[in-house]
Amino acid sequence: MVRRVDRWLQVMPHPAVVIEVAQNHIAGARWDSSGKQLVSAAIEALPPGSLMPSPVDTNITQPEAVRSAFRSVLSRVLDNGAPIALLIPDPVVRLFILPFESLTRRRQDALPLLRWRLKKSVPFDVEETVLSWTRQPDKNGNLEVVTAVARQRIIREYEEIAESTGAQSVVAVSSTLATLPLLEDHGATLLVRICGKTLATVIVRDSKFCVYRATEIPAEAALLDPQAVLEEIFPAIAYYQDTWGAPLDRVRISGFGAREQLFREALAGELKVPADPLADAEGAQHFDTPGRDMIRQGHDALAGWAMNGGS
C-alpha cells in the first residue's frame, strides 16, 4: 500500500523480528523475507503493575519481571542474534499533526523548529526528546507535518530491557502507529483499538493521517461499557467531521476480545457505518492464516510492522 505513513516507516530499519512491550504482556513474532508468513510467535503475560505506561514517569516498575518475560519471548522468536524492532505502549509517544507554511528538509534545521512548535504541547522538556516526522498535504494541499515525540529517558527504559537480554533494538515505534498499514488506503477509516487500558482512536483518509488520540480508560475491554468507548471517541470524530466536512466510510476495531461483537454493534448503530474487525481489513489479507489469526487475537501491531517490509 502506498501511503505516507508507510513511507514514514519505510525510512526506518525493518528487522523481521518484532517485539511488542504492552501494559499486560510482551509478544513477539518473526516473519519470513516476504513479510507475509509467520515463522514463529510467542507471548508472555506480565504481572499486574509491573509496567505502567506514561509519557513522563518511570514505566517499568518491576524490571526483573519485565526482563524475564522479554527474555522468554525473545528466546522463541529470535534467530541467530538478528536485530529487532521494539513496539512500545501508545501513551509513551505523543503524535501531533502540525500545519506549516514551509519546513526545511534538512534534519538539523527542522529539528529545532519542531521542538519550538511542540514546546507548550508536551508535558516534558522538549530538549530531552526524540522526534520523528513525515510530511503530508492537508485537504487544501497545504503542508502538514505529522510528528511523533517521546521523552528520551522513557524510551531508554525499554531499550535497556532489550539490551539486558542480549537483544539489539534498532528501532522503536508506538504500537498503534505500527498497526496502521493494515487499514484500507481508500476512503475514511476509523480505527478503535484497545491495548491494556489505552484506547487509541485514529482516522485515516486516503493517503492522509487525519486524527490520532490515545486516552487512558477505566478498565480493560472485558469490563468496559460500550457507551464509555463511544464517549471517548466522539471528540475525535467531531474534530474530523468539522475539519474535513466528510463522513466516515468504515470502522475497524481491535483488542476487544470476546466482547468484540457487542462493541461492533454499538459503533455501527451509533455511527451508521459498517464496523468490522481489523482482521477483515484489506491490509490483513496480506498474511497467511497464522498471521491473520494473530491479528484476531489482538496482536495486530506485530502484523502491521511486517507490512512495512521486514528485512
Secondary structure, DSSP 8 states (H G I E B T S, - for coil): ---HHHHHHHTS---SEEEEE-SSEEEEEEE-TTSSSEEEEEEEE--TTSB---SSS--BS-HHHHHHHHHHHHHHH--TT--EEEEE-GGGEEEEEEE-S---S-HHHHHHHHHHHHTTTSSS-GGGEEEEEEEEE-TTS-EEEEEEEEEHHHHHHHHHHHHHTT--EEEEEEHHHHHGGGS-SSSEEEEEEEETTEEEEEEEETTEEEEEEEEE-SS-GGG--HHHHHHHHHHHHHHHHHHH-----EEEEES-GGGHHHHHHHHHHHH-S-EEEGGGSGGGGGS-HHHHHHHHTT-HHHHHHHTTT--
